[in-house]
Amino acid sequence: MFSIGYLAQQSMNGVILGCIYALLALGMTVVYGILRLINFAHGALITLGAFFFYFVFFKAGLPFVATVFLLLGFGGVMGIVLDTVAYRKLRGGPEVALLITSLGFYTFIENFMKMLVSPQPYAFKVPQYLVTLHRTSYLTFRTIDIFIIVASILIMSLFQFFVKYSKMGIAMRATSENLEVAEIMGIEINKVISIAFLIGSAIAAFTGFMWGAKYGQISYDMGFLTGVKAFVAVVVGGVGSIPGAMLGGFILGLAEILSIAFLPTTFAEYRDAIVFAILIMVLLVRPSGIMGIKEEVRA
């Protein structure tokens, strides 16, 4: 009933969606690892990044490469602003306060964007050479699809190298292990957290561009559910594990696309439920996630 070509095509679609989830999970897990913060406002950065690219490239007419670099800078700056305005004063307080604040800031940004750009979706356009169609024996894809896969792998590899071998990356890992001890050892905690927000937010803004380029439209509320799924990817892969977050993103992307492709069409509207069903199953079998490390519970 289903040919090899159909399986290959849907698998590629799943990998592309998985790349988007993995990048979002990557930025989210860094912040969570340090602050134990489920940063729902991370989803708002997807929306801000998508609309920033739309207005700078499509409306203002700046070159594509320049717009991408401006987008990364914009995302990084917004992350630092979010950390400074929303979270810095709450550090050391109850974790639930940070959670509620992140929800509040997401709601504020979403409604602000709704007033600014209107509730209607926007058609998202990219350079013509990125939408060129290619056909092989088993696959049909556009240049933007390859761009998303290559860019995602490059970003993940660079980030992994940064965390493992750079001085700031080592400081991030130390802060994630024990914030108080890291501070005693002379690590500038505020600087480390700001860098974590800068990198994670820049990646999130770039992901907003990739989402719009892949699916052809953007809207003021595009970030919430996508951000929630990214956090699901973090939990599925293993909280605190960077490779686990990326693995979780790919698992969710493939599961979401393949379930739509191979289940009866009536199941298509339940694609989000399938994602959360995977979360429940993983937590039942392995509560710490696929690559997570079980933490000791202190009395």
HELIX and SHEET records of a PDB file:
HELIX    1   1 ILE A    4  LEU A   35  1                                  32    
HELIX    2   2 HIS A   42  PHE A   53  1                                  12    
HELIX    3   3 TYR A   54  LYS A   59  3                                   6    
HELIX    4   4 PHE A   64  LEU A   82  1                                  19    
HELIX    5   5 ASP A   83  TYR A   87  3                                   5    
HELIX    6   6 ARG A   88  LEU A   90  5                                   3    
HELIX    7   7 GLU A   95  VAL A  117  1                                  23    
HELIX    8   8 GLN A  128  LEU A  130  5                                   3    
HELIX    9   9 THR A  143  TYR A  165  1                                  23    
HELIX   10  10 LYS A  167  GLU A  177  1                                  11    
HELIX   11  11 LEU A  179  ILE A  184  1                                   6    
HELIX   12  12 ILE A  189  TYR A  215  1                                  27    
HELIX   13  13 GLY A  223  GLY A  237  1                                  15    
HELIX   14  14 ILE A  242  PHE A  262  1                                  21    
HELIX   15  15 THR A  265  TYR A  270  5                                   6    
HELIX   16  16 ARG A  271  VAL A  285  1                                  15    
SHEET    1   A 2 TYR A 122  ALA A 123  0                                        
SHEET    2   A 2 GLN A 217  ILE A 218 -1                                        
SHEET    1   B 2 LEU A 133  ARG A 135  0                                        
SHEET    2   B 2 THR A 140  ARG A 142 -1                                        
END                                                                             
